[in-house]
Amino acid sequence: MPLNLCDYDNKAREAIKAFWQTRDDAKQKQKESGKTDQGERAGVTGGKNMDGFSSLVIDLVKANGLSNAEIHQKRAVLTLPGFFRPTKLWDLLVINKGRLIAALEFKSHVGPSFGNNFNNRAEEAIGTSHDFSTAYREGAFGEQERPFVGWLMVVEDAPASRTPVKDKSPHFPVLPDFVGASYLKRYDILCQKLAKEQLYSSAAVIATRRTAVADGAYVELSPMTGLRSFVASIAGHIAAEAAR
């Protein structure tokens, strides 16, 4: 049977609209209540920004053969054991008959600050995947096939995220693919390498402008790190699990 991609493009557009609207609502609510969050942080601490993408993954799971799987979204049941640390909190877990099928993280990066925040996101993604892989190797999830591990990043499409960036490396040269790369391009490179090194089953980045609150418009940076590839990878993994 062909994979069911669940009309992912339209659902992604709805998720993008909700992403921006939820941020705007959270900032307005904090402003009205007199709380002290600064700048863009108010839109993050409101939470729920990426719920639309969680819903898309849930649809993919149900449509590709695991309609009875346990899908966890509540914080109290999103913890998995680690190897270098005791536990790790994920954004969405799929469990079927006691077996871990998928673990996913949904992240976002909105300006105006892109420099340090990009480095922090990269270090977090690399550390999380290495910890998970080692925990899996050491039997933390029992004897089973490797789960799907996904990382999805939504980045603000803005002049600051598209402008080429100069790096300082006084002792050794920066690797060629990073030379002059914008922060959006760096996310694309990061996602490609996370997948090529098999740190994640699939890693994706999409860019969206603030004006997308009206139409949900988004841009994929490359076929390998695009949303369609991410969605197809999840659907394929779920279908393979269902066939077992």
C-alpha positions as CSV (number, residue, x, y, z in Angstrom):
1,M,0.0,0.0,0.0
2,P,1.2,3.5,-0.7
3,L,2.2,5.7,2.2
4,N,-0.4,8.1,3.5
5,L,1.2,11.6,3.9
6,C,-2.1,13.0,5.4
7,D,-2.3,16.1,3.2
8,Y,0.8,17.2,5.1
9,D,1.3,20.5,3.2
10,N,-2.1,22.0,4.1
11,K,-1.7,20.8,7.7
12,A,1.7,22.3,7.9
13,R,0.3,25.6,6.7
14,E,-2.3,25.5,9.5
15,A,0.5,24.6,11.9
16,I,2.5,27.6,10.8
17,K,-0.4,29.9,11.2
18,A,-1.0,28.6,14.7
19,F,2.7,28.9,15.5
20,W,2.7,32.6,14.8
21,Q,-0.7,33.3,16.3
22,T,0.1,31.4,19.5
23,R,3.3,33.5,19.9
24,D,1.4,36.7,19.3
25,D,-1.3,35.7,21.8
26,A,1.2,34.7,24.4
27,K,3.0,38.1,24.1
28,Q,-0.2,40.0,24.3
29,K,-1.4,38.1,27.3
30,Q,1.9,38.7,29.2
31,K,1.8,42.4,28.3
32,E,-1.7,42.7,29.6
33,S,-0.9,40.8,32.8
34,G,2.2,42.9,33.5
35,K,4.7,40.0,33.5
36,T,8.4,40.7,32.8
37,D,9.4,38.4,29.9
38,Q,11.6,40.3,27.5
39,G,11.2,40.5,23.7
40,E,10.6,37.2,21.9
41,R,10.9,35.1,25.0
42,A,7.3,36.0,25.9
43,G,6.1,34.1,22.8
44,V,8.1,31.0,23.7
45,T,7.1,30.8,27.4
46,G,3.5,30.8,26.4
47,G,4.0,27.2,25.1
48,K,1.9,25.3,22.5
49,N,3.7,26.9,19.6
50,M,4.5,23.6,17.8
51,D,1.3,21.7,18.6
52,G,0.2,21.8,15.0
53,F,3.2,19.7,14.0
54,S,2.5,17.2,16.8
55,S,-1.0,16.8,15.4
56,L,0.4,16.1,11.9
57,V,2.6,13.3,13.3
58,I,-0.3,11.8,15.2
59,D,-2.3,11.8,11.9
60,L,0.6,10.0,10.2
61,V,0.8,7.4,12.9
62,K,-2.9,6.6,12.7
63,A,-3.1,6.7,8.9
64,N,-0.2,4.3,8.3
65,G,-1.2,1.3,10.3
66,L,-0.8,2.1,14.1
67,S,-4.2,3.5,14.9
68,N,-4.1,1.8,18.3
69,A,-0.6,3.0,19.3
70,E,-0.1,5.0,22.5
71,I,0.8,8.6,21.6
72,H,2.1,10.7,24.4
73,Q,2.1,14.5,24.5
74,K,1.7,15.3,28.2
75,R,4.8,16.3,30.0
76,A,4.4,13.7,32.8
77,V,4.7,10.8,30.3
78,L,7.3,12.2,27.8
79,T,10.5,11.1,29.7
80,L,12.9,8.4,28.4
81,P,16.0,7.1,30.0
82,G,19.3,8.4,28.8
83,F,22.9,7.1,29.0
84,F,25.0,10.2,29.9
85,R,22.1,11.6,32.0
86,P,19.3,9.8,33.9
87,T,16.4,11.0,31.7
88,K,15.4,13.2,28.7
89,L,12.1,14.9,28.1
90,W,10.8,14.6,24.6
91,D,8.0,16.4,22.8
92,L,6.1,13.4,21.4
93,L,6.5,9.6,22.0
94,V,4.8,6.8,20.1
95,I,4.7,3.4,21.9
96,N,3.1,0.2,20.6
97,K,2.6,-2.9,22.7
98,G,5.3,-1.8,25.1
99,R,7.9,-1.0,22.3
100,L,9.2,2.5,21.6
101,I,8.3,3.3,18.0
102,A,9.2,7.0,17.7
103,A,10.6,9.9,19.7
104,L,10.4,13.4,18.3
105,E,11.5,16.9,19.1
106,F,9.9,20.1,17.7
107,K,12.0,23.2,17.9
108,S,11.7,26.8,16.8
109,H,14.1,29.8,16.4
110,V,12.8,33.3,16.0
111,G,14.9,36.4,15.8
112,P,16.3,38.9,16.4
113,S,19.2,36.8,17.9
114,F,20.4,34.0,15.7
115,G,24.1,33.5,16.6
116,N,24.4,32.1,20.1
117,N,20.9,30.5,19.8
118,F,21.9,28.6,16.7
119,N,25.0,27.2,18.5
120,N,22.9,26.2,21.5
121,R,20.3,24.5,19.3
122,A,23.0,22.6,17.5
123,E,24.7,21.4,20.6
124,E,21.4,20.4,22.1
125,A,20.4,18.3,19.0
126,I,23.8,16.6,18.8
127,G,23.9,15.8,22.5
128,T,20.4,14.5,22.6
129,S,20.9,12.2,19.7
130,H,24.2,10.8,20.9
131,D,22.7,10.2,24.4
132,F,19.7,8.5,22.9
133,S,21.7,6.3,20.5
134,T,24.0,5.1,23.3
135,A,21.1,4.4,25.6
136,Y,19.4,2.4,22.8
137,R,22.7,0.4,22.2
138,E,22.9,-0.3,25.9
139,G,19.4,-1.7,26.0
140,A,17.6,1.1,27.8
141,F,14.5,0.5,25.8
142,G,14.7,-3.3,25.7
143,E,15.5,-5.6,22.8
144,Q,13.8,-4.0,19.8
145,E,14.4,-2.5,16.4
146,R,15.8,1.0,16.4
147,P,13.0,3.6,17.0
148,F,12.4,6.5,14.7
149,V,14.1,9.6,16.1
150,G,13.0,12.9,14.6
151,W,14.1,16.6,14.9
152,L,12.0,19.3,13.3
153,M,13.1,23.0,13.4
154,V,11.0,26.0,12.4
155,V,13.1,29.1,11.8
156,E,12.0,32.7,11.2
157,D,12.7,33.7,7.6
158,A,14.2,37.2,8.0
159,P,17.1,39.2,6.7
160,A,19.1,38.3,9.8
161,S,18.7,34.6,9.2
162,R,19.4,34.8,5.5
163,T,22.5,37.1,5.6
164,P,25.9,35.4,5.1
165,V,27.8,35.1,8.3
166,K,31.6,35.5,8.8
167,D,33.3,33.2,11.3
168,K,36.5,33.6,13.2
169,S,38.7,30.5,13.6
170,P,42.3,31.8,14.2
171,H,44.0,28.4,14.4
172,F,42.3,26.2,11.8
173,P,40.0,26.9,8.9
174,V,36.3,26.5,9.1
175,L,35.0,23.6,7.0
176,P,34.2,24.8,3.5
177,D,30.4,24.1,3.6
178,F,30.0,26.6,6.5
179,V,32.0,29.5,4.9
180,G,29.7,32.4,4.3
181,A,26.6,30.3,5.2
182,S,23.6,32.2,6.7
183,Y,22.0,30.9,9.8
184,L,19.2,29.3,7.7
185,K,21.9,27.6,5.6
186,R,23.6,26.4,8.8
187,Y,20.4,24.8,9.9
188,D,20.1,23.1,6.6
189,I,23.7,21.8,6.9
190,L,23.2,20.7,10.5
191,C,20.1,18.7,9.5
192,Q,21.8,17.1,6.6
193,K,24.7,16.0,8.8
194,L,22.5,14.8,11.6
195,A,20.8,12.5,9.1
196,K,24.0,11.4,7.2
197,E,25.7,10.5,10.5
198,Q,22.6,8.6,11.5
199,L,22.2,10.7,14.6
200,Y,18.5,11.1,13.7
201,S,16.3,9.0,11.5
202,S,15.2,12.3,9.9
203,A,16.0,16.0,10.6
204,A,14.1,18.9,8.9
205,V,14.2,22.6,8.8
206,I,11.6,25.0,7.4
207,A,11.6,28.8,7.2
208,T,8.6,31.0,7.6
209,R,8.0,34.8,7.8
210,R,6.0,36.5,10.5
211,T,3.4,37.4,7.9
212,A,2.7,33.7,7.5
213,V,0.2,34.1,10.3
214,A,-2.2,34.9,7.5
215,D,-1.5,32.1,5.0
216,G,0.9,29.6,6.7
217,A,3.5,30.0,4.0
218,Y,6.8,28.2,4.5
219,V,9.9,27.4,2.6
220,E,12.0,24.2,2.5
221,L,15.8,24.7,2.2
222,S,16.7,21.5,0.5
223,P,15.0,18.2,-0.5
224,M,16.9,16.2,2.1
225,T,15.9,18.5,4.9
226,G,12.4,19.4,3.7
227,L,9.2,18.7,5.4
228,R,8.0,16.2,2.7
229,S,11.1,14.0,3.3
230,F,10.5,14.2,7.1
231,V,6.9,13.2,6.8
232,A,7.6,10.4,4.3
233,S,10.3,9.0,6.7
234,I,7.9,8.9,9.6
235,A,5.1,7.4,7.5
236,G,7.5,4.7,6.2
237,H,8.7,3.8,9.6
238,I,5.2,3.5,11.0
239,A,4.1,1.4,8.0
240,A,7.1,-0.9,8.5
241,E,6.2,-1.3,12.2
242,A,2.6,-2.0,11.4
243,A,3.6,-4.7,8.9
244,R,5.5,-6.6,11.7
